[in-house]
Amino acid sequence: MSVLEPSGQISPTPPEPVVTVVVVNWNRRELLRSCLLSLEIQMGLAGIFEVILVDNGSEDQSVEMAEREFGDSASFRLRLIENDRNLGFCEANNQGMALAQAPFIALLNNDAEAEPGWLAALHKGLIAHPGAGMAASKILVWEDPGRIDKAGHLIYLDGQNRGRGTGERDHGQYDKEAEALWPDGCACLYRRSMIEEIGGFDEDFFAYADDAELGLRARIAGWGCIYVPTAVVRHHRGATLGLANLRRLELIERNRVLLVAKLFPWRLVWLNGVFYLARLAAGALAAVRQRGEINRFPGSGGKLRVLLALIRADLQALRMLPRMIAKRKKLDSIRKLSSHEITQLLWRNRITLKALSEQSN
């Protein structure tokens, strides 16, 4: 890993940043350019935020493009971390957050583009809610900005999480500020003091459900989350691995199990198999009606590949359970919520089985 500070002409010392925006990239040069351009036109915090770009060993000249087009002339200070290989979403974001010195840390996916008021709205939301350590964005589908990608998160009691409102037409139904379970890591804001207290992303997760683990861990530690509807981004869904990618399904399923083992109250851990089987049955029924996630894998061959991917994922999770149980024991040092309060929190922010089985993540 190397850390670079793009050099240019000597200029007056810029003010200390109020927000550090961490952007992780891996071989998505054109998407990255659009992402950084959207940060260049941010209003309200212009000149008082910085961007840390963490590149995971890209081979498409992503770093060269960022240095050339944003290193000296952008409205924000750009700092670069270059890794020699793909370390995944979790470790790369942890690198960026460790380098950040601002009191607030934003994450923005390289496949997302922020509206001009996005960052200022998130910052204002956290300032207005001192008990909240996280702020969630209103995320729209880039290809169809009239459709919701995520407006905060919901969860099913087997640990599968889903964006609130995923796939719905945007009729203003999520235009009120409200509590959220946790923010999507695609576009969010964290207090640095919260990250320093509870730690960053669990790097065992690598990618997917990592924001769920961090967010729920923060909630268990007593931090709140506020959904800010005026903080809008547009997201290219599935740009990293693709929506119909079996590796993506493996990571989602494996990390679902790890999330439950690490953070769920024991009562819900013991009941997990029941909820899981109910979800599989509902998903199979939805597939018959050509709805839901599994519908992306057509034919009996596609369904068989999905089943084998889930089995592989569960076997991977089984091997990792001892590590998760050890981490679970260490949570006592930050725990503020009781098991009953955690269960109530999950129940209050649950997604129905029907909605979960018929939506596509």
C-alpha positions as CSV (number, residue, x, y, z in Angstrom):
1,M,0.0,0.0,0.0
2,S,1.2,3.5,-0.7
3,V,-0.3,6.8,0.2
4,L,0.1,9.7,-2.3
5,E,-0.6,13.4,-2.0
6,P,-1.1,14.8,-5.5
7,S,1.3,17.7,-5.9
8,G,0.7,21.0,-7.6
9,Q,1.4,24.6,-7.3
10,I,1.9,26.1,-3.8
11,S,-1.4,27.5,-2.6
12,P,-2.7,28.9,0.7
13,T,-3.2,26.3,3.4
14,P,-6.8,25.1,3.0
15,P,-9.1,25.0,6.1
16,E,-9.4,21.8,8.1
17,P,-12.0,19.5,6.5
18,V,-15.3,19.1,8.2
19,V,-16.0,15.9,6.3
20,T,-13.8,13.3,4.8
21,V,-15.4,11.4,1.9
22,V,-14.0,7.9,1.3
23,V,-14.3,6.4,-2.2
24,V,-13.2,2.9,-2.8
25,N,-12.4,1.9,-6.4
26,W,-11.5,-1.2,-8.4
27,N,-11.3,-1.1,-12.2
28,R,-14.2,1.3,-12.7
29,R,-12.5,4.3,-14.2
30,E,-15.4,5.9,-16.0
31,L,-17.8,5.4,-13.1
32,L,-15.2,6.8,-10.8
33,R,-14.8,9.9,-12.9
34,S,-18.6,10.5,-12.7
35,C,-18.6,9.9,-9.0
36,L,-15.7,12.4,-8.4
37,L,-17.4,14.9,-10.7
38,S,-20.5,14.8,-8.6
39,L,-18.4,15.6,-5.5
40,E,-16.8,18.5,-7.3
41,I,-20.2,20.3,-7.6
42,Q,-21.3,19.8,-3.9
43,M,-22.8,22.9,-2.4
44,G,-22.9,23.9,1.2
45,L,-19.6,22.3,2.2
46,A,-17.6,23.3,-0.8
47,G,-13.9,23.8,0.1
48,I,-14.2,22.3,3.5
49,F,-14.4,18.6,2.7
50,E,-11.7,16.2,1.4
51,V,-11.8,13.0,-0.6
52,I,-9.7,9.9,0.1
53,L,-9.7,7.6,-2.9
54,V,-8.7,4.1,-2.0
55,D,-7.8,2.1,-5.1
56,N,-7.7,-1.7,-4.9
57,G,-5.1,-2.5,-7.5
58,S,-6.9,-1.2,-10.5
59,E,-5.4,-2.0,-13.9
60,D,-7.5,0.5,-16.0
61,Q,-5.6,3.7,-15.2
62,S,-8.2,4.8,-12.6
63,V,-5.5,6.3,-10.4
64,E,-3.9,8.1,-13.2
65,M,-7.2,9.6,-14.3
66,A,-8.0,10.7,-10.8
67,E,-4.6,12.4,-10.3
68,R,-4.7,14.1,-13.7
69,E,-8.3,15.4,-13.6
70,F,-8.9,16.0,-9.8
71,G,-5.5,16.1,-8.2
72,D,-4.7,19.8,-8.6
73,S,-7.8,21.5,-9.9
74,A,-10.7,20.0,-8.0
75,S,-12.7,21.9,-5.4
76,F,-11.8,19.4,-2.8
77,R,-8.4,18.1,-1.6
78,L,-7.8,14.6,-3.0
79,R,-5.6,12.0,-1.2
80,L,-4.9,8.6,-2.7
81,I,-4.2,5.2,-1.2
82,E,-3.0,2.7,-3.7
83,N,-3.2,-1.0,-2.9
84,D,-1.5,-3.6,-5.0
85,R,-4.5,-6.0,-5.0
86,N,-8.2,-6.0,-4.3
87,L,-8.6,-5.9,-0.5
88,G,-12.4,-5.7,-0.6
89,F,-14.8,-3.1,0.4
90,C,-14.3,-3.5,4.2
91,E,-10.5,-3.3,4.5
92,A,-10.2,-0.5,1.9
93,N,-12.8,1.6,3.6
94,N,-11.0,1.0,6.9
95,Q,-7.8,2.3,5.4
96,G,-9.6,5.5,4.3
97,M,-11.3,6.0,7.6
98,A,-8.0,5.5,9.5
99,L,-6.4,8.3,7.4
100,A,-9.4,10.6,7.9
101,Q,-9.0,13.4,10.4
102,A,-12.4,15.2,9.9
103,P,-15.0,14.8,12.6
104,F,-17.4,13.2,10.0
105,I,-16.6,10.5,7.5
106,A,-18.8,9.9,4.5
107,L,-18.7,6.9,2.2
108,L,-19.6,7.1,-1.4
109,N,-19.5,4.1,-3.8
110,N,-17.5,4.7,-7.0
111,D,-20.7,3.6,-8.9
112,A,-22.8,6.3,-7.3
113,E,-23.3,10.0,-8.2
114,A,-24.3,12.5,-5.5
115,E,-26.8,15.3,-6.1
116,P,-25.2,18.8,-5.3
117,G,-26.8,19.0,-1.8
118,W,-26.0,15.5,-0.7
119,L,-23.1,16.0,1.6
120,A,-24.4,19.1,3.2
121,A,-27.7,17.5,3.9
122,L,-26.2,14.5,5.6
123,H,-23.9,16.8,7.7
124,K,-26.9,18.9,8.7
125,G,-28.8,15.8,9.7
126,L,-26.2,14.6,12.1
127,I,-25.6,18.0,13.6
128,A,-29.3,18.2,14.3
129,H,-29.3,14.8,16.0
130,P,-26.4,14.5,18.4
131,G,-27.4,11.0,19.5
132,A,-27.2,9.7,16.0
133,G,-23.9,8.4,14.8
134,M,-25.0,7.5,11.3
135,A,-27.0,9.3,8.5
136,A,-28.6,7.4,5.6
137,S,-29.2,8.8,2.1
138,K,-32.1,8.5,-0.3
139,I,-30.6,6.3,-3.0
140,L,-32.2,6.2,-6.4
141,V,-31.6,3.8,-9.3
142,W,-29.2,5.5,-11.7
143,E,-30.8,4.0,-14.8
144,D,-34.3,4.9,-13.6
145,P,-34.1,7.8,-11.1
146,G,-37.9,7.6,-10.5
147,R,-37.3,4.3,-8.7
148,I,-36.0,3.8,-5.2
149,D,-32.9,1.7,-4.6
150,K,-32.7,2.2,-0.8
151,A,-34.1,4.6,1.7
152,G,-32.4,3.2,4.8
153,H,-32.5,-0.5,5.6
154,L,-34.9,-3.1,6.9
155,I,-34.1,-6.7,8.1
156,Y,-35.8,-10.1,8.1
157,L,-35.3,-12.1,11.3
158,D,-33.0,-14.6,9.7
159,G,-30.4,-11.8,9.1
160,Q,-31.2,-11.1,5.5
161,N,-31.3,-7.3,5.1
162,R,-32.9,-5.3,2.4
163,G,-33.2,-1.7,1.5
164,R,-36.3,0.1,2.6
165,G,-38.4,0.8,-0.5
166,T,-36.2,-1.2,-2.9
167,G,-37.8,-1.3,-6.3
168,E,-40.7,1.1,-5.5
169,R,-41.6,4.0,-7.7
170,D,-40.7,7.3,-5.9
171,H,-43.9,9.0,-5.1
172,G,-42.5,11.0,-2.2
173,Q,-43.4,8.2,0.3
174,Y,-39.8,8.4,1.8
175,D,-39.5,12.2,1.8
176,K,-39.8,12.6,5.6
177,E,-36.8,12.5,7.9
178,A,-37.0,9.4,10.1
179,E,-35.1,6.9,12.2
180,A,-33.4,4.2,10.1
181,L,-32.0,0.9,11.2
182,W,-28.7,1.7,9.6
183,P,-27.5,3.4,6.4
184,D,-26.4,1.7,3.2
185,G,-22.7,1.9,2.8
186,C,-23.1,3.1,-0.8
187,A,-23.7,6.6,0.4
188,C,-23.8,7.6,4.1
189,L,-22.2,9.6,6.8
190,Y,-20.7,8.4,10.1
191,R,-19.4,10.3,13.1
192,R,-15.7,9.7,13.5
193,S,-16.1,9.4,17.3
194,M,-18.5,6.5,16.7
195,I,-16.1,4.7,14.5
196,E,-13.3,5.3,17.1
197,E,-15.5,3.8,19.8
198,I,-16.9,0.7,18.1
199,G,-14.3,0.1,15.3
200,G,-14.6,0.1,11.6
201,F,-15.9,-2.6,9.2
202,D,-15.4,-6.2,10.1
203,E,-12.8,-7.3,7.4
204,D,-14.0,-10.9,7.6
205,F,-17.0,-9.8,5.7
206,F,-14.9,-8.6,2.7
207,A,-18.0,-7.2,0.9
208,Y,-21.8,-7.3,1.2
209,A,-23.7,-7.0,4.6
210,D,-20.6,-5.2,5.9
211,D,-22.7,-2.0,6.4
212,A,-25.4,-4.1,8.1
213,E,-22.8,-5.5,10.6
214,L,-21.3,-2.1,11.3
215,G,-24.7,-0.4,11.5
216,L,-26.2,-3.0,13.9
217,R,-23.1,-3.0,16.0
218,A,-23.4,0.8,16.3
219,R,-27.1,0.5,17.3
220,I,-26.2,-2.1,20.0
221,A,-23.6,0.4,21.3
222,G,-26.4,2.9,21.7
223,W,-25.9,5.1,18.6
224,G,-28.9,6.2,16.5
225,C,-29.3,6.5,12.7
226,I,-31.2,9.2,10.9
227,Y,-32.6,9.0,7.4
228,V,-32.1,12.3,5.5
229,P,-34.4,12.3,2.4
230,T,-32.8,15.5,0.9
231,A,-29.4,13.7,0.7
232,V,-29.9,12.1,-2.7
233,V,-27.6,9.9,-4.8
234,R,-28.1,7.8,-7.9
235,H,-26.6,4.4,-7.9
236,H,-25.6,2.0,-10.7
237,R,-26.9,-1.2,-9.1
238,G,-24.7,-4.3,-9.1
239,A,-21.8,-2.6,-10.9
240,T,-19.1,-4.3,-8.9
241,L,-19.9,-8.0,-9.4
242,G,-23.2,-7.9,-11.3
243,L,-26.7,-8.6,-10.0
244,A,-26.8,-12.1,-11.4
245,N,-23.5,-13.2,-10.0
246,L,-23.1,-16.3,-8.0
247,R,-20.2,-15.0,-6.0
248,R,-22.3,-12.1,-5.0
249,L,-25.0,-14.5,-3.7
250,E,-22.4,-16.5,-1.8
251,L,-21.1,-13.4,0.0
252,I,-24.6,-12.2,0.8
253,E,-25.6,-15.6,2.3
254,R,-22.3,-16.3,4.1
255,N,-22.3,-12.8,5.7
256,R,-26.0,-13.2,6.7
257,V,-25.0,-16.1,8.8
258,L,-22.0,-14.3,10.2
259,L,-24.1,-11.3,11.1
260,V,-26.5,-13.4,13.1
261,A,-23.8,-15.3,14.9
262,K,-22.0,-12.2,15.9
263,L,-24.8,-9.7,16.8
264,F,-28.2,-11.3,17.1
265,P,-29.7,-12.2,20.5
266,W,-29.4,-15.9,21.3
267,R,-33.1,-16.4,21.1
268,L,-33.1,-15.3,17.4
269,V,-29.9,-17.3,16.8
270,W,-31.7,-20.5,17.8
271,L,-34.7,-19.6,15.7
272,N,-32.6,-18.7,12.7
273,G,-33.2,-22.0,10.9
274,V,-37.0,-21.6,11.1
275,F,-36.9,-18.1,9.6
276,Y,-34.4,-19.1,7.0
277,L,-36.5,-22.1,5.8
278,A,-39.6,-19.8,5.7
279,R,-37.7,-17.4,3.5
280,L,-36.4,-20.1,1.1
281,A,-40.0,-21.4,0.8
282,A,-41.3,-17.9,0.1
283,G,-38.5,-17.3,-2.4
284,A,-39.3,-20.5,-4.3
285,L,-43.0,-19.6,-4.5
286,A,-42.1,-16.1,-5.8
287,A,-39.8,-17.7,-8.4
288,V,-42.7,-19.8,-9.7
289,R,-44.5,-16.5,-10.2
290,Q,-41.3,-15.1,-11.9
291,R,-40.6,-12.6,-9.1
292,G,-37.8,-12.0,-6.7
293,E,-34.0,-12.5,-6.5
294,I,-33.9,-16.1,-7.8
295,N,-35.7,-15.1,-11.0
296,R,-32.4,-13.7,-12.2
297,F,-31.2,-17.3,-12.7
298,P,-33.6,-18.8,-15.3
299,G,-34.4,-22.4,-15.8
300,S,-33.8,-25.5,-13.6
301,G,-30.1,-25.2,-14.2
302,G,-30.0,-21.7,-12.9
303,K,-32.0,-22.6,-9.8
304,L,-29.6,-25.5,-9.1
305,R,-26.6,-23.2,-9.4
306,V,-28.2,-20.9,-6.8
307,L,-28.8,-23.8,-4.4
308,L,-25.2,-25.0,-4.7
309,A,-24.0,-21.4,-4.1
310,L,-26.1,-21.2,-1.0
311,I,-24.7,-24.5,0.3
312,R,-21.1,-23.3,-0.4
313,A,-21.8,-20.1,1.4
314,D,-23.2,-21.8,4.5
315,L,-20.2,-24.1,4.6
316,Q,-17.9,-21.1,4.5
317,A,-19.9,-19.5,7.3
318,L,-19.7,-22.7,9.4
319,R,-15.9,-22.6,9.2
320,M,-15.9,-18.9,10.3
321,L,-18.3,-19.3,13.2
322,P,-15.6,-19.7,15.9
323,R,-14.1,-16.3,15.0
324,M,-17.6,-14.7,15.0
325,I,-18.4,-16.2,18.5
326,A,-15.1,-14.8,19.8
327,K,-15.9,-11.4,18.4
328,R,-19.4,-11.6,19.9
329,K,-17.9,-12.0,23.4
330,K,-15.9,-8.8,22.9
331,L,-19.0,-6.7,22.3
332,D,-19.7,-6.5,26.0
333,S,-17.3,-3.6,26.3
334,I,-19.5,-1.4,24.0
335,R,-22.9,-2.9,24.5
336,K,-25.7,-0.5,25.6
337,L,-28.8,-2.3,24.5
338,S,-30.1,-5.5,26.1
339,S,-31.1,-8.6,24.2
340,H,-34.7,-7.6,24.5
341,E,-34.1,-4.1,23.2
342,I,-32.1,-5.5,20.3
343,T,-35.0,-7.8,19.4
344,Q,-37.4,-4.9,19.6
345,L,-35.2,-2.8,17.3
346,L,-35.1,-5.6,14.7
347,W,-38.8,-6.2,15.0
348,R,-39.6,-2.5,14.6
349,N,-37.4,-2.4,11.4
350,R,-38.4,-5.8,10.0
351,I,-39.3,-6.4,6.3
352,T,-42.3,-8.7,5.7
353,L,-41.6,-12.1,4.2
354,K,-43.8,-11.3,1.2
355,A,-41.9,-8.1,0.4
356,L,-38.5,-9.7,0.9
357,S,-39.3,-12.7,-1.3
358,E,-40.8,-10.7,-4.2
359,Q,-38.2,-7.9,-4.3
360,S,-34.8,-8.1,-6.1
361,N,-31.9,-6.8,-4.0
